[in-house]
Amino acid sequence: MFQLRYQTHHLSSTQSALPDLEELPSSAQDAFSFCKDWLAGKDRFVQATSGSTGTPKLQQITRQQLEASARATGAFFGVDSEFKLLCCLNPAYIAGKMMLVRALVWDCEITLVEPNSDPLASQEEPFDLVAMVPLQVETSLSSPSSLEKLKAIQTVLIGGAPLSYSLNKALSKEGIAAWQTFGMTETVSHIALAPIGTGELIYEALPGVEIGVSENQCLWIQSPMSGTEKIQTNDTIELQSKNSFVWLGRADFVVNSGGIKLFPEQLEKKINPWMSERYPGVSYFFFGEADDRLGQRLVLHVEGEASQLNLESLEKELKKLLGKFEVPKKINILPQFTYTATGKINRPETAKQP
């Protein structure tokens, strides 16, 4: 039976007494308001996109799309009403909202905790499914108490940003049943999942989702959760089968340097093991900037202080790890990156920093 729990407050039907929302944090206010509207039969909702690749925008999504997404995930994992869920993401965004929808559609119990870096620390009971961002997973792994709770979860969905090499390795070592998600607000959360292990991430489309590639090898999606329209993405992929693929990167981030196409996300994978070992916790990304001779030149942006980085060693290692044309023409060290409201690096805005 559906029940939303937050501290001493509960909501299970339209007859449930709502707490004084003004006394609750904004995340709890959003959760109770959304669930109340859903239980009352509301059919359309306005959702903000994350803004990770451009200006955040509002879009309208229907109850049918949300239900289709929850049912597809439920069919993929074989869930039932006995599942216990934890919502530790902001319900104002699609990932957090979909945790609530899953509980409503699957008719099961969900516990709400304010979004923070270590959401399992305050929880005593076990959960069957939880969605987290990489920072939350990383923090949980570093705490013995939270790690034991994380290992006990049947299914851990991880989204919001690609996993680092070190985090992927730690999850595999601990034997945690984790999945990297692939999706966007336009597809009402994820449409594909990849099991996290020691090999390359291969995404499998959810039941009912059709996928393919355009002439420029960008993914298109047709699914009940995205409505009747075929959605053309800017994600370059390599199809493995009719319903599985490897993600190569964003087409709008591809750097065309002297006629050679460079995929920043693939280059980041190449240097990730060394960077994770040499500079643990340091964020970085490749990006292109205008160049009179090449059209674009590849730049490596690193978050930190110049005094903490050995540039000579970094440049030397990049030449070992990357191909001749993949070595960045410039390394830009910035004290702080620009991030979106959902915690993703805003690459275009960060790259504009002097």
C-alpha positions as a Markdown table, in Angstrom:
| # | Residue | x | y | z |
|---|---|---|---|---|
| 1 | Met | 0.0 | 0.0 | 0.0 |
| 2 | Phe | 1.3 | 3.4 | -0.9 |
| 3 | Gln | 2.5 | 5.6 | 2.0 |
| 4 | Leu | 4.8 | 8.6 | 1.9 |
| 5 | Arg | 6.7 | 9.0 | 5.2 |
| 6 | Tyr | 8.7 | 12.0 | 6.3 |
| 7 | Gln | 9.8 | 12.0 | 10.0 |
| 8 | Thr | 6.5 | 11.8 | 11.9 |
| 9 | His | 4.4 | 12.8 | 8.9 |
| 10 | His | 2.5 | 10.3 | 6.7 |
| 11 | Leu | 0.4 | 10.5 | 3.6 |
| 12 | Ser | -1.4 | 7.5 | 2.0 |
| 13 | Ser | -4.7 | 8.9 | 0.6 |
| 14 | Thr | -6.7 | 12.0 | -0.1 |
| 15 | Gln | -8.2 | 11.6 | 3.4 |
| 16 | Ser | -4.8 | 11.8 | 5.1 |
| 17 | Ala | -4.2 | 14.9 | 7.1 |
| 18 | Leu | -1.5 | 17.0 | 5.5 |
| 19 | Pro | 1.2 | 18.5 | 7.8 |
| 20 | Asp | 1.6 | 22.3 | 7.9 |
| 21 | Leu | 3.7 | 22.6 | 4.7 |
| 22 | Glu | 5.1 | 26.0 | 5.7 |
| 23 | Glu | 6.9 | 24.3 | 8.6 |
| 24 | Leu | 8.6 | 21.7 | 6.3 |
| 25 | Pro | 11.7 | 22.2 | 4.2 |
| 26 | Ser | 11.1 | 22.9 | 0.5 |
| 27 | Ser | 11.9 | 19.3 | -0.6 |
| 28 | Ala | 9.2 | 17.9 | 1.8 |
| 29 | Gln | 6.7 | 20.6 | 0.7 |
| 30 | Asp | 7.2 | 19.6 | -2.9 |
| 31 | Ala | 6.8 | 15.9 | -2.1 |
| 32 | Phe | 3.6 | 16.2 | -0.1 |
| 33 | Ser | 2.1 | 18.7 | -2.6 |
| 34 | Phe | 2.9 | 16.4 | -5.6 |
| 35 | Cys | 1.6 | 13.3 | -4.0 |
| 36 | Lys | -1.6 | 15.0 | -2.8 |
| 37 | Asp | -2.2 | 16.3 | -6.4 |
| 38 | Trp | -1.5 | 12.8 | -7.8 |
| 39 | Leu | -3.9 | 11.1 | -5.4 |
| 40 | Ala | -6.5 | 13.7 | -6.3 |
| 41 | Gly | -6.2 | 12.7 | -9.9 |
| 42 | Lys | -4.3 | 15.6 | -11.4 |
| 43 | Asp | -3.4 | 14.8 | -15.0 |
| 44 | Arg | -0.7 | 17.3 | -16.0 |
| 45 | Phe | 2.4 | 18.6 | -14.3 |
| 46 | Val | 5.0 | 21.3 | -15.1 |
| 47 | Gln | 8.6 | 20.2 | -14.8 |
| 48 | Ala | 11.9 | 22.1 | -15.0 |
| 49 | Thr | 14.8 | 20.7 | -17.0 |
| 50 | Ser | 18.2 | 20.5 | -15.2 |
| 51 | Gly | 20.0 | 23.0 | -17.5 |
| 52 | Ser | 23.1 | 20.9 | -17.9 |
| 53 | Thr | 23.4 | 21.6 | -21.6 |
| 54 | Gly | 21.6 | 24.9 | -21.9 |
| 55 | Thr | 19.2 | 27.2 | -20.2 |
| 56 | Pro | 16.7 | 25.5 | -17.9 |
| 57 | Lys | 13.2 | 25.4 | -19.3 |
| 58 | Leu | 9.8 | 24.3 | -18.2 |
| 59 | Gln | 7.9 | 21.5 | -19.9 |
| 60 | Gln | 4.5 | 19.9 | -19.4 |
| 61 | Ile | 4.4 | 16.2 | -18.7 |
| 62 | Thr | 1.3 | 14.0 | -18.3 |
| 63 | Arg | 0.3 | 11.5 | -15.7 |
| 64 | Gln | 0.3 | 8.8 | -18.5 |
| 65 | Gln | 4.0 | 9.5 | -19.2 |
| 66 | Leu | 4.9 | 9.3 | -15.6 |
| 67 | Glu | 3.0 | 6.1 | -15.1 |
| 68 | Ala | 4.6 | 4.6 | -18.2 |
| 69 | Ser | 8.1 | 5.4 | -16.9 |
| 70 | Ala | 7.4 | 3.8 | -13.5 |
| 71 | Arg | 5.8 | 0.7 | -15.0 |
| 72 | Ala | 8.8 | 0.2 | -17.4 |
| 73 | Thr | 11.3 | 0.4 | -14.5 |
| 74 | Gly | 9.0 | -1.9 | -12.4 |
| 75 | Ala | 8.9 | -4.5 | -15.2 |
| 76 | Phe | 12.7 | -4.3 | -15.7 |
| 77 | Phe | 13.4 | -5.1 | -12.0 |
| 78 | Gly | 10.3 | -7.2 | -11.3 |
| 79 | Val | 9.1 | -5.0 | -8.4 |
| 80 | Asp | 6.0 | -5.5 | -6.3 |
| 81 | Ser | 4.1 | -3.6 | -3.6 |
| 82 | Glu | 6.4 | -5.1 | -0.9 |
| 83 | Phe | 9.3 | -2.9 | -2.1 |
| 84 | Lys | 10.5 | -0.2 | 0.3 |
| 85 | Leu | 11.8 | 2.9 | -1.4 |
| 86 | Leu | 14.0 | 5.8 | -0.3 |
| 87 | Cys | 13.7 | 9.3 | -1.9 |
| 88 | Cys | 16.8 | 11.3 | -1.2 |
| 89 | Leu | 16.7 | 13.5 | -4.3 |
| 90 | Asn | 14.9 | 16.8 | -4.6 |
| 91 | Pro | 11.3 | 16.2 | -5.8 |
| 92 | Ala | 11.4 | 19.5 | -7.7 |
| 93 | Tyr | 13.5 | 17.7 | -10.3 |
| 94 | Ile | 12.5 | 14.7 | -12.4 |
| 95 | Ala | 14.7 | 12.1 | -10.7 |
| 96 | Gly | 13.3 | 12.9 | -7.3 |
| 97 | Lys | 9.7 | 13.2 | -8.5 |
| 98 | Met | 10.0 | 9.8 | -10.3 |
| 99 | Met | 10.8 | 8.1 | -7.0 |
| 100 | Leu | 7.5 | 9.4 | -5.7 |
| 101 | Val | 5.7 | 8.3 | -8.8 |
| 102 | Arg | 7.2 | 4.8 | -8.6 |
| 103 | Ala | 5.9 | 4.4 | -5.1 |
| 104 | Leu | 2.4 | 5.7 | -6.1 |
| 105 | Val | 2.2 | 3.4 | -9.2 |
| 106 | Trp | 3.8 | 0.4 | -7.5 |
| 107 | Asp | 1.6 | 1.0 | -4.5 |
| 108 | Cys | 4.4 | 0.7 | -2.0 |
| 109 | Glu | 6.0 | 2.6 | 0.9 |
| 110 | Ile | 8.5 | 5.4 | 0.4 |
| 111 | Thr | 10.6 | 7.3 | 2.9 |
| 112 | Leu | 11.6 | 10.8 | 2.2 |
| 113 | Val | 14.8 | 12.3 | 3.5 |
| 114 | Glu | 16.1 | 15.8 | 2.8 |
| 115 | Pro | 18.7 | 15.8 | 0.0 |
| 116 | Asn | 22.2 | 15.6 | 1.5 |
| 117 | Ser | 25.5 | 14.0 | 0.7 |
| 118 | Asp | 25.0 | 11.1 | 3.1 |
| 119 | Pro | 21.3 | 10.2 | 3.1 |
| 120 | Leu | 21.7 | 6.7 | 4.5 |
| 121 | Ala | 23.3 | 8.0 | 7.7 |
| 122 | Ser | 19.9 | 8.8 | 9.3 |
| 123 | Gln | 18.2 | 5.7 | 8.2 |
| 124 | Glu | 17.9 | 2.5 | 10.2 |
| 125 | Glu | 15.5 | 0.3 | 8.2 |
| 126 | Pro | 16.6 | -1.5 | 5.0 |
| 127 | Phe | 15.4 | -0.3 | 1.5 |
| 128 | Asp | 14.9 | -2.2 | -1.7 |
| 129 | Leu | 15.4 | 0.6 | -4.2 |
| 130 | Val | 17.0 | 4.0 | -4.1 |
| 131 | Ala | 18.1 | 6.6 | -6.7 |
| 132 | Met | 21.2 | 8.6 | -5.8 |
| 133 | Val | 23.7 | 11.0 | -7.5 |
| 134 | Pro | 27.4 | 10.1 | -7.6 |
| 135 | Leu | 28.3 | 12.4 | -4.7 |
| 136 | Gln | 25.8 | 10.6 | -2.4 |
| 137 | Val | 27.2 | 7.2 | -3.4 |
| 138 | Glu | 30.8 | 8.3 | -2.9 |
| 139 | Thr | 30.0 | 9.7 | 0.6 |
| 140 | Ser | 28.1 | 6.5 | 1.6 |
| 141 | Leu | 31.1 | 4.4 | 0.5 |
| 142 | Ser | 33.4 | 6.3 | 2.7 |
| 143 | Ser | 31.3 | 5.8 | 5.9 |
| 144 | Pro | 31.4 | 2.3 | 7.4 |
| 145 | Ser | 27.9 | 2.6 | 8.7 |
| 146 | Ser | 26.4 | 4.0 | 5.4 |
| 147 | Leu | 28.4 | 1.4 | 3.4 |
| 148 | Glu | 26.7 | -1.5 | 5.1 |
| 149 | Lys | 23.3 | 0.0 | 4.5 |
| 150 | Leu | 24.2 | 0.7 | 0.8 |
| 151 | Lys | 25.3 | -2.9 | 0.3 |
| 152 | Ala | 22.0 | -4.1 | 1.7 |
| 153 | Ile | 20.0 | -2.2 | -0.9 |
| 154 | Gln | 18.7 | -4.5 | -3.6 |
| 155 | Thr | 18.8 | -1.9 | -6.4 |
| 156 | Val | 20.8 | 1.3 | -6.5 |
| 157 | Leu | 20.1 | 3.7 | -9.4 |
| 158 | Ile | 22.8 | 6.2 | -10.1 |
| 159 | Gly | 22.3 | 9.2 | -12.3 |
| 160 | Gly | 22.8 | 12.9 | -12.8 |
| 161 | Ala | 26.4 | 12.6 | -13.9 |
| 162 | Pro | 28.8 | 9.9 | -15.3 |
| 163 | Leu | 30.6 | 7.8 | -12.7 |
| 164 | Ser | 34.3 | 8.4 | -12.1 |
| 165 | Tyr | 36.7 | 5.5 | -12.6 |
| 166 | Ser | 37.4 | 5.3 | -8.8 |
| 167 | Leu | 33.7 | 5.3 | -7.9 |
| 168 | Asn | 32.9 | 2.6 | -10.5 |
| 169 | Lys | 35.8 | 0.5 | -9.2 |
| 170 | Ala | 34.7 | 0.9 | -5.5 |
| 171 | Leu | 31.1 | -0.1 | -6.4 |
| 172 | Ser | 32.4 | -3.2 | -8.2 |
| 173 | Lys | 34.8 | -4.1 | -5.3 |
| 174 | Glu | 32.0 | -3.9 | -2.7 |
| 175 | Gly | 29.6 | -6.0 | -4.9 |
| 176 | Ile | 26.9 | -3.3 | -4.8 |
| 177 | Ala | 23.9 | -3.9 | -7.1 |
| 178 | Ala | 24.2 | -0.5 | -8.9 |
| 179 | Trp | 22.9 | 0.7 | -12.2 |
| 180 | Gln | 23.9 | 3.8 | -14.2 |
| 181 | Thr | 20.8 | 5.5 | -15.6 |
| 182 | Phe | 20.4 | 7.1 | -19.0 |
| 183 | Gly | 17.7 | 9.7 | -19.6 |
| 184 | Met | 16.5 | 13.3 | -19.4 |
| 185 | Thr | 13.5 | 15.3 | -18.3 |
| 186 | Glu | 12.2 | 15.1 | -21.9 |
| 187 | Thr | 12.0 | 11.3 | -21.5 |
| 188 | Val | 10.6 | 11.5 | -18.0 |
| 189 | Ser | 13.6 | 10.1 | -16.2 |
| 190 | His | 15.6 | 7.2 | -17.5 |
| 191 | Ile | 14.8 | 5.1 | -20.6 |
| 192 | Ala | 17.9 | 2.8 | -20.3 |
| 193 | Leu | 20.0 | 1.2 | -17.6 |
| 194 | Ala | 23.6 | -0.2 | -17.5 |
| 195 | Pro | 24.8 | -2.5 | -14.8 |
| 196 | Ile | 27.9 | -1.2 | -13.1 |
| 197 | Gly | 30.8 | -3.6 | -13.2 |
| 198 | Thr | 34.4 | -3.8 | -14.3 |
| 199 | Gly | 33.7 | -3.5 | -18.0 |
| 200 | Glu | 32.3 | -0.8 | -20.3 |
| 201 | Leu | 28.8 | 0.4 | -19.6 |
| 202 | Ile | 26.3 | -1.1 | -22.0 |
| 203 | Tyr | 22.8 | 0.4 | -21.6 |
| 204 | Glu | 19.7 | -1.7 | -22.1 |
| 205 | Ala | 16.5 | 0.1 | -23.1 |
| 206 | Leu | 13.5 | -0.4 | -20.7 |
| 207 | Pro | 10.6 | -2.5 | -21.9 |
| 208 | Gly | 8.5 | -0.6 | -24.5 |
| 209 | Val | 11.3 | 1.8 | -25.4 |
| 210 | Glu | 12.5 | 1.8 | -29.1 |
| 211 | Ile | 15.9 | 3.3 | -29.9 |
| 212 | Gly | 17.9 | 4.0 | -33.1 |
| 213 | Val | 20.5 | 6.4 | -34.5 |
| 214 | Ser | 20.2 | 9.3 | -36.9 |
| 215 | Glu | 22.6 | 9.9 | -39.9 |
| 216 | Asn | 25.1 | 11.5 | -37.5 |
| 217 | Gln | 25.0 | 8.6 | -35.1 |
| 218 | Cys | 22.9 | 10.4 | -32.5 |
| 219 | Leu | 20.3 | 8.5 | -30.5 |
| 220 | Trp | 16.6 | 8.8 | -31.1 |
| 221 | Ile | 14.0 | 7.5 | -28.7 |
| 222 | Gln | 10.4 | 6.5 | -29.0 |
| 223 | Ser | 8.6 | 5.5 | -25.9 |
| 224 | Pro | 5.3 | 5.7 | -23.9 |
| 225 | Met | 7.1 | 7.9 | -21.3 |
| 226 | Ser | 8.1 | 10.5 | -23.9 |
| 227 | Gly | 4.7 | 10.7 | -25.5 |
| 228 | Thr | 3.9 | 9.9 | -29.1 |
| 229 | Glu | 6.7 | 12.0 | -30.6 |
| 230 | Lys | 10.1 | 10.5 | -31.5 |
| 231 | Ile | 12.7 | 12.4 | -29.5 |
| 232 | Gln | 16.0 | 13.1 | -31.3 |
| 233 | Thr | 18.8 | 13.6 | -28.8 |
| 234 | Asn | 22.3 | 15.1 | -29.2 |
| 235 | Asp | 23.8 | 12.0 | -27.6 |
| 236 | Thr | 26.3 | 10.1 | -29.9 |
| 237 | Ile | 26.0 | 6.3 | -29.3 |
| 238 | Glu | 27.2 | 3.0 | -30.7 |
| 239 | Leu | 24.4 | 0.5 | -31.1 |
| 240 | Gln | 25.2 | -3.0 | -29.7 |
| 241 | Ser | 21.8 | -4.5 | -30.6 |
| 242 | Lys | 18.3 | -3.2 | -31.4 |
| 243 | Asn | 17.8 | -2.4 | -27.7 |
| 244 | Ser | 21.3 | -1.8 | -26.3 |
| 245 | Phe | 24.0 | 0.8 | -26.8 |
| 246 | Val | 27.3 | 2.4 | -25.6 |
| 247 | Trp | 27.2 | 6.1 | -25.0 |
| 248 | Leu | 30.0 | 8.0 | -26.6 |
| 249 | Gly | 29.2 | 11.6 | -25.6 |
| 250 | Arg | 27.2 | 14.7 | -26.4 |
| 251 | Ala | 27.3 | 15.7 | -30.0 |
| 252 | Asp | 27.2 | 19.4 | -29.0 |
| 253 | Phe | 30.4 | 18.9 | -27.0 |
| 254 | Val | 32.3 | 17.2 | -29.8 |
| 255 | Val | 35.5 | 19.2 | -30.7 |
| 256 | Asn | 36.3 | 19.5 | -34.4 |
| 257 | Ser | 40.0 | 20.3 | -34.3 |
| 258 | Gly | 41.6 | 20.6 | -37.7 |
| 259 | Gly | 39.0 | 18.2 | -39.2 |
| 260 | Ile | 39.5 | 15.6 | -36.5 |
| 261 | Lys | 36.4 | 14.9 | -34.2 |
| 262 | Leu | 37.3 | 14.5 | -30.6 |
| 263 | Phe | 34.7 | 13.2 | -28.0 |
| 264 | Pro | 35.5 | 14.9 | -24.6 |
| 265 | Glu | 33.7 | 12.3 | -22.6 |
| 266 | Gln | 35.7 | 9.4 | -24.2 |
| 267 | Leu | 39.0 | 11.3 | -23.6 |
| 268 | Glu | 37.9 | 11.7 | -19.9 |
| 269 | Lys | 37.5 | 8.0 | -19.6 |
| 270 | Lys | 41.1 | 7.5 | -20.9 |
| 271 | Ile | 42.6 | 9.7 | -18.3 |
| 272 | Asn | 40.2 | 8.9 | -15.5 |
| 273 | Pro | 42.2 | 6.1 | -13.8 |
| 274 | Trp | 45.4 | 8.2 | -13.6 |
| 275 | Met | 43.6 | 11.4 | -12.5 |
| 276 | Ser | 41.6 | 9.5 | -9.9 |
| 277 | Glu | 44.8 | 8.1 | -8.4 |
| 278 | Arg | 47.0 | 11.2 | -8.7 |
| 279 | Tyr | 44.3 | 13.8 | -7.9 |
| 280 | Pro | 41.4 | 12.1 | -6.1 |
| 281 | Gly | 38.3 | 14.2 | -5.9 |
| 282 | Val | 39.5 | 16.8 | -8.5 |
| 283 | Ser | 36.9 | 17.6 | -11.2 |
| 284 | Tyr | 37.9 | 18.1 | -14.8 |
| 285 | Phe | 36.6 | 18.0 | -18.3 |
| 286 | Phe | 37.6 | 18.6 | -21.9 |
| 287 | Phe | 36.0 | 21.3 | -24.0 |
| 288 | Gly | 36.6 | 23.1 | -27.3 |
| 289 | Glu | 37.4 | 26.7 | -27.8 |
| 290 | Ala | 37.6 | 28.7 | -31.0 |
| 291 | Asp | 41.0 | 28.7 | -32.8 |
| 292 | Asp | 41.9 | 30.6 | -36.0 |
| 293 | Arg | 44.0 | 27.8 | -37.4 |
| 294 | Leu | 42.3 | 24.6 | -36.3 |
| 295 | Gly | 38.7 | 25.9 | -36.0 |
| 296 | Gln | 38.6 | 24.6 | -32.5 |
| 297 | Arg | 41.3 | 23.6 | -30.1 |
| 298 | Leu | 40.9 | 21.1 | -27.2 |
| 299 | Val | 41.2 | 22.5 | -23.7 |
| 300 | Leu | 41.4 | 20.6 | -20.4 |
| 301 | His | 39.7 | 22.4 | -17.6 |
| 302 | Val | 40.7 | 21.4 | -14.1 |
| 303 | Glu | 39.0 | 22.6 | -10.8 |
| 304 | Gly | 41.6 | 23.5 | -8.1 |
| 305 | Glu | 44.5 | 25.6 | -7.3 |
| 306 | Ala | 47.6 | 25.8 | -9.5 |
| 307 | Ser | 49.8 | 25.2 | -6.4 |
| 308 | Gln | 48.1 | 21.8 | -5.9 |
| 309 | Leu | 48.7 | 20.5 | -9.4 |
| 310 | Asn | 52.0 | 19.5 | -11.0 |
| 311 | Leu | 51.4 | 20.8 | -14.5 |
| 312 | Glu | 54.6 | 19.4 | -15.9 |
| 313 | Ser | 53.7 | 15.9 | -14.6 |
| 314 | Leu | 50.1 | 16.3 | -15.9 |
| 315 | Glu | 51.2 | 17.4 | -19.4 |
| 316 | Lys | 53.7 | 14.5 | -19.6 |
| 317 | Glu | 51.1 | 11.9 | -18.5 |
| 318 | Leu | 48.5 | 13.2 | -20.9 |
| 319 | Lys | 50.9 | 12.6 | -23.8 |
| 320 | Lys | 51.2 | 9.0 | -22.6 |
| 321 | Leu | 47.5 | 8.4 | -22.1 |
| 322 | Leu | 46.1 | 10.1 | -25.2 |
| 323 | Gly | 46.7 | 9.9 | -28.9 |
| 324 | Lys | 48.7 | 12.4 | -30.9 |
| 325 | Phe | 45.7 | 14.6 | -31.8 |
| 326 | Glu | 43.9 | 14.0 | -28.4 |
| 327 | Val | 46.4 | 15.9 | -26.3 |
| 328 | Pro | 44.8 | 19.2 | -25.2 |
| 329 | Lys | 46.4 | 22.4 | -26.6 |
| 330 | Lys | 45.8 | 24.1 | -23.3 |
| 331 | Ile | 45.2 | 23.3 | -19.6 |
| 332 | Asn | 43.0 | 25.8 | -17.8 |
| 333 | Ile | 43.0 | 25.7 | -14.0 |
| 334 | Leu | 40.0 | 27.3 | -12.3 |
| 335 | Pro | 39.4 | 27.7 | -8.6 |
| 336 | Gln | 35.7 | 26.7 | -8.9 |
| 337 | Phe | 33.5 | 25.3 | -11.7 |
| 338 | Thr | 30.0 | 26.5 | -12.5 |
| 339 | Tyr | 27.4 | 23.9 | -11.6 |
| 340 | Thr | 23.7 | 23.4 | -12.4 |
| 341 | Ala | 21.0 | 23.3 | -9.7 |
| 342 | Thr | 21.2 | 19.4 | -9.9 |
| 343 | Gly | 24.9 | 19.4 | -9.3 |
| 344 | Lys | 26.2 | 18.7 | -12.8 |
| 345 | Ile | 29.1 | 20.6 | -14.2 |
| 346 | Asn | 27.8 | 23.3 | -16.5 |
| 347 | Arg | 30.5 | 22.9 | -19.2 |
| 348 | Pro | 29.6 | 25.8 | -21.5 |
| 349 | Glu | 29.4 | 28.3 | -18.6 |
| 350 | Thr | 32.6 | 27.0 | -16.9 |
| 351 | Ala | 34.5 | 27.2 | -20.2 |
| 352 | Lys | 33.6 | 30.9 | -20.4 |
| 353 | Gln | 35.5 | 31.7 | -17.2 |
| 354 | Pro | 38.8 | 33.6 | -17.9 |
